[in-house]
Amino acid sequence: MEELKTDLSNLEEYFNCNFTVEKRASAQTIFLKKLAELVHRYYHGKMQTLPKAGIWNFNWFNVWYTPGVSSISTTIRDCPEESFELSNRGNLVAIVTDSTRVLGDGDCGIYGGLGVMEGKAMLMKYLGGLDAIALCVNDRDAQNNPVPGKLIDFVKMLEPSIGAVNLEDISQPNCYYVLDELHSCCNIPVWHDDAQGTACVTLAGLINALKLVDKKMSDIKVVLYGAGAANTTIARFLLQEGLDPTNLVMFDSKGALHSARMDLANNPDKFRQWDYAQKTNPHHYNTMEEAMIKADVLISLSTPGPDIIKPEWIKLMAEKPIVFACANPVPEIYPYAAKSAGAFIVATGRGDFPNQINNSLGFPGILKGALLVRSRHITDAMAIKAAYALANFAEQRGISPDNIIPQMDEVDVFPYEAAEVASQAIKEGVARKANNYEDLYQQARTDILHTRETCQKMMKDGNIPPVPTNLIEEALKYTNKLISI
């Protein structure tokens, strides 16, 4: 057998050959979680801060710091917009969380979001050429309940130092309150990736999936399983793109949303869900068995699986059904099971399965585009423009049922996405500065390639040490032992 590669490209060969398809899928999850724990401990996290300006000798500290830097302070004092040019503010994103809803793990305490936020910062840097800082905020009261006003005040106070904000892993309904308030009062883009990012990439995948099954948005029936921030925003984007609201059914933990759900009408925390309950599902379907009959598309962002989506539901769908099972870290149904039930196109949120519907295809390019033109906001139209950029990029290089959307290693997708988003910001009048399309594309591409080349050189020179192979072997041994029990 070939030696286990540190890039994990031949990982499956090392799982027990007697594993069933289901056990192999579970083994992938267990292995990746165990390896993550081991390598995070080895590297003590995954981000650091390095200068981007030269220090040729110690005399240069007189330029970069006092006394020379005094002129930077007074220039920014007299013209605050200069802060984007004379500091790193114009390329800096704050990733802000209160860790109340981390992936599928729920409330992880005030420190628990750090791993995800650092991961987000790493993706922003490597994929978008952006600098980002992970910020876990203690917004709890004396009873340990999160207080959205504290998060809002924190971001307001942070605004002079950063170019954009990425809100992450904030529970409902606070995530809505925080985004809406900051969007109205901040003069920099505030992006809620769990909602807007997921909706953008989901729309991109669906655009191409519909092309492959020769169906139009205006004609399809869609079931959304889950009624959280992601699916309510997906619903908004789909309706803007022509979906008939009478052909949309959304489910929360108590059943389908419809106008007879008085529990939603009487709960102020469910105002988004109640809005959709009034304008969708006119037939008042209550169960998935009812709603899935002749449905063209199922988009699930609910509870981590597997076995959340039933194969029997998929069998009720229309010809060539499209199933997006996007819960993390484990999809609601594994792709092999969905395909066995008749799904024509299956997508998940994971990169180790085909068709990854993951925010990592969206936020690096979207935020890069917004910052290139110093946009004051990221509008729905900018996010939808990004979705079409992703879909078009994939279509130009060829799409198939197992390849409907770009992958993260396709480097040119991110500058293309950034340029499209930046151009839309200029068109809508939310950009502080304007530039032509080609210059926007080239600037984004230069920044992204520089980041990748720098990282690769640090790895080659040993400044980023390689992953010890014994850690990979330990994770593999742990996985095989656990699955075999």
N, C-alpha and C positions, 0 to 999 in steps of 0.2 A: 504493500500500500504506500502511496505517495506520502511524504512527510507533511504533517499538518502545517499549513501556511499561516503566517501571521496576519495576512489580509483576509483570512477566514473564507477564502473562495472555494476551498474543498472541504468545508466543515461537515457536510452531510455524510461524507464517506466514513466519518469517525463515529457516527451514532451506531448503536447496536443494530446489526443487519436484520435482526428479527423484529424490530419495531414496526408496528402498523403505521399506516399513513397518519392516523390521528396521533399516535404516540410521537411520530417524528415532528409533527407540528407543535406539540406540547414541548418536546425536547428543545426546539429552537428557542422558545420563550424562556424556558428555565436556564438554558445555557447563557443566553444574552444577559439575563438578569444577574446571574452569578458572576459572569466575567465583568460586568459593569461594576459590581461591588469590589472586585479584586483590583481592577485597574484604577478606579477612583482612589482607592486607598494607596496604591503604589505612587501615583502622580500627585496626590493631595489635591484633587480637583483637576480641572482641565484648562483654566485660563490664567493669564498673568498680564502684567503691564510692562511694555518696553518702549523706550524713546523712539520717535520717528525722525527726530532732528539729531544732527551729529554732535559729538562731544570730542573735538579734536585735541583739546587739552583743557586743563582746569580754568584757563582764562575765559573759556566760553560760558562758564556758569555766570560770569558777569553780564553776559548778553541774555542768556535764557532766564536768569533770575536777576536779583538786584545787583547793580542799580539800573541796568538796561531795561528791565521789564516794566519799570515805572511808566515808560511811554505807552506801553500797551494798555495799562490801567486807565490812563487819562484819555486815550483815544476811544476806548470802549465806553468810558463815562460820557464822553461828548456825543458819541454815536453808537448806541447799543447794537445796531445791526452789524457793526464791525466785529462783534463777538464771534460771528460765523466765519469770518476771514482770518482773524488773528488768534484763534484758539481752535481746539478740536471739536468745538460745539457743533459745527456743521456736519460732522460725520459720526456723532455720538448719540446712541440710543440708550435710554434707561428701560430695563426690563423689570417691571414692577409687579409684585404679587403679595398677597397676604396668605398664600398657601392653603386656602380653604377648600380648594377643589383641584388637587394635583393629579393629572391624568385620570386613571380609574381608581386611584387610591384614596380619594376623598380628602378630608381635612388632615393635613400632615403636620399641624403645629406651625408656629411662627418661623421655624428654621427649615422645615421640611421641603420647601420648594427650591432650595439652593441648587440641587443637582440638575433639575430641569432648567432653571434660569441660566446656569452656566452653560448647559448644552445649547440653549437658545443663542447665547452670546457667541459660542463657537460657530454655530451655523451662520449667524449674521456675518461674522468675520470671514469665514472661508468661502461662503457662497455669495455674499453681497459686498465684501470689502468694507464692511461697517465695523466701527468700534462700538462695543456695548458693555454695559455693566449690570450685573445681577443684583437686584435689590429686593430682599425679603423684608416686608414692613410689618411691624407689630401694630395692628389696628384694633386689638381686642380691648373690650371693657373689663370691668372687675369680674364679670360672670363668664369671661372668655368668649364672648360673642363679638364677631367682627363688626366694626362701625365704619360704614362707607365714607362718612364725612372725614374720618382721619386719613384715609387713602387719598381722598380728593385734596385735602389740605397739603399732604405730603408732596403730591405731584406739582401743585401750584408753587410751592416753595422751591421745588427742584428745577422748575422751568428755565431760569436764567442760565443754567449750566449745560443744558442738553438740547439736541436738535429735534428729538422725537421721543415718544413714549410707546412702549409695547406693554399693554396690560395682559396679564397671564394668570390663569388658574385661580380666578376669583369666583366664589360661589354665587348662585342666583339668590335673590334678585339684585344683590349688591353690584354685580358686574354691569347691569344695565344702568343703574343710577350713576355709578362712577363714570362710565363712558359718556353718557349723555351730558353730565355736568361738565366734565373736562373738555368735551368737544365744544361746548358753548362758551367756555371761559378761557381756554388756553389758546395761545397764538402759535402753537406748534402742533404737528400731527400727533394725535392720540389714537392708537390702533389697538383694538381688542382682538388678539389673534385667535383665541378660542372660538370667537364668533365670526368676525370678518374674514380672517385667514382661512378658516375651514370652509366657509361658504364660497370663497373665491376659487379654491382649488377643486372643490366638489363640482362647482359649475363648469370649470374647465374640463374635468373628466366627463361630465355628462354631455357637454357639447359634442365631443368626439364619439362618445358611446352612441348617441342618437344618430349620428351620421352612419355608423356601422350597421345599425338596425333599420335605417331608412325611416325614421320617425321624426316628427316636428314637435317642438316644445308646446305649441298651441294645441296639439292633439292628444297628448299623453296624459295618463293617470299616474299620479305619484303618491306613494305612501312614505311618510317620514316617521320613523320609529325613534321616539325620544323628542322631547319638547324643551330642551335646554337652550343655552345661548347659541350653540352651533346650528341646530336645526331650525330655530326660529329665524335666524339670519339667512340660512339657506332658503327658507320659504320666501323671505323678502326678495332675495335676488332672483329666484325662479319666477315669481310673479312679475317682477320688473321686466324679465326677459320673455314674457308672453304666456306663461302657464295660466290656464283657466283655474281660478280659485275653487270652482265647483268640482274640479278634478283633483283636488288635493285633500288628503286626510293625514292628520298629525296625531300621534299618540304620546301621552305621558304615562306615568306609572299607574294611573287610575283608568286608563282606557282612551278611546278616541276623543278628540276635541270637537265639540259642536255647540250650537247655541243653547242647548238644554242643560249644559254643564254649569249649574248654579254654584257649584263649589269654586269654580273659577271666577264667576261674576262677583262673588262675595269676598274674594281674597285679593287685597291690593298688591300682594307680592306676585300675583300671577297675571298682571295686566297685559303682558305680551301674549301669553297663551290665550287669554280671553279675547284679545283682538282677533287672533286667528280662528278661534272657536266660532266667532260670529260670521266670518266670511268664507269659511271652508266647510267641507263635509255636509252639504245640505241634506244628504240622505240620512244623516244621523247614524252612520255606522258606529257600532260600539266595540266590535272585536276585530282582531287581525284577520280572522277567517272571513269576515264579511268584507273588510276593506281590500283585501288582497285579490279578490276575484277580478281578473282581467286588468290588474295593475301592470303598467309598463315598467315602472321604476320603484325600487325600494331603497331608501337611504336611511341607514341606521347609525345613530350616534347615541348610544344608550349605555347599557351596562357591559363591562368587559365580559367576553365569552370564555369558551365557546358555548354552544347549545342555547343561546338566547333567541336567535332566529331559528324557527323550526323549518326543516325541509318541506314539510307539508304546506307551509305558507307559499313557498316559492312555486310549488306545483300548481297553485291556483292562479298564477300570474298569466299575463298575455303572452303571445308568441315572442320569442327571443327576449326574455326578461333581463333586466339590468339590476344588479344587486351591489350596492355599496355598503359594506359592513366595516365601519371605520372606528369602532371603539379601540382605545389603547389601554393597556399594551396588548390585549388579545382581542381579535375581532369577534363579533357576535356569532359568526359562523365561519368556519375555516373555508377557504376557497374550494378545496376538493369536495367538501360536503355540499356547498352551494351548487357547484357544477353538476354533481351527481343528481341533485334535485331538479335540474333543468335550466339553471341560470346560463345565459349566453355570455354575459360579461360580468365579471366579479372584480371588485376593487376593495382594498382594505387600507388601513392607515400605516401598514408596515412595509419596510423596504425589502424584507426577505420573501415577499410574495409579489406576483405581478400586479401592476396598476396601483402604485402607492398613491393614495389620496391623502397627502400629508402636507401640513402647512409649510413645511420646509421648502416647498416649491414656490411659495407665495411671498412670505414676509421679507426674505432677504432682498428680492428684486423690488417689491412694492415700497419698502422703506428707503431703499437706495434711490429709487426714482423720486420719491417725495423730498428727500434731502438734497438731491442734485439741484432742485429748483427752489429750495427753501419753502416748500409748500406749508401753508398755514393749517391745512386739514388734509385728511384722506377721505374723499367722498365715496359714495357707493359707485358712482360712475368710474372712478379711478380703479376700484377693486374689480369691477366687472371688466374693465379694459385689460387688467392683468389676467383675468380668466381667459379672455379671448387670445391674449398673447401666448399663454401656455398652450391652449388648444391649437392655435395656428402653427406654433413651433413644432408640435408633435405631428400635425398633419403633413407639414412640409417634408419631414423626414420619413413619414410613413406610419400609419396606425393599423392596429389589428385588435381583435378581442382581448388579447393579453398585453396590449401595448397602446393604451389610449392617451397617455399623458407623459410628458418628459420625465426623465430621471435626474436625480441630483448631480450625477457625474457629467451631465451635458452642460458644459461650462457656458456656452453661448446663450442658453435660455435666460440667464439672469440679467445680463446687460440689455438684452432685447426687451425683457419685461420691464426693467427700470426705465428705459427710454420711452416705452409706451405709456407708462404711468406718469412720468414727468411731462410728457406732451399733453396728456389729458389734464393735468393740473394747470398747465399754461392755458389750455383751451377754456377751462372753467373759471379762470381768474383767481385761483387760490395760490398761485405761485408768486413768490417775492421777486424772482429773477427768471429771465427767459433765455433760452438757448436753442439752437437748431437741433434737429433730431440726430443728425450724424455725430455732432459734438457730444450730445448726451450719451449716446451709445458708446462712443469711444472712451469717454471719461469713466463710465461704469466698468467697461471691459478692462481698462488699464488698472483701475483700483483692484478689481477682483483678481486679475492675473498676478498682480504684484503681491497680494496677500498669499495666494497659493504658492508662488515661487519662493517667497520668504519662508513659509512654513516648511516646504519641502527641503529647502537648504538647511534649515535648522535641524531637521531630522537627519539629513545626510551628514552634517557636521557633528552630530551627536549632542547638540544643544537641547534637543528633545530626544531623550533616550528611547530605544526601542522597547516594545512590550516584551517582558520576559516570557519566553515560551512556556515556562513551567506554570505561569498563571493561566494560560489558555488550556493547558493540559489538566490543571486542577479543576477548572470549570467544566471541562468535558467529562472528567471522571465523576464529578459530582452529579452531572446530568444523567449519565448512563446508569449510575447507581440508583438515583431517585426514581427514574422512569421504570426501571426494572423491578422495583418493589411491588 
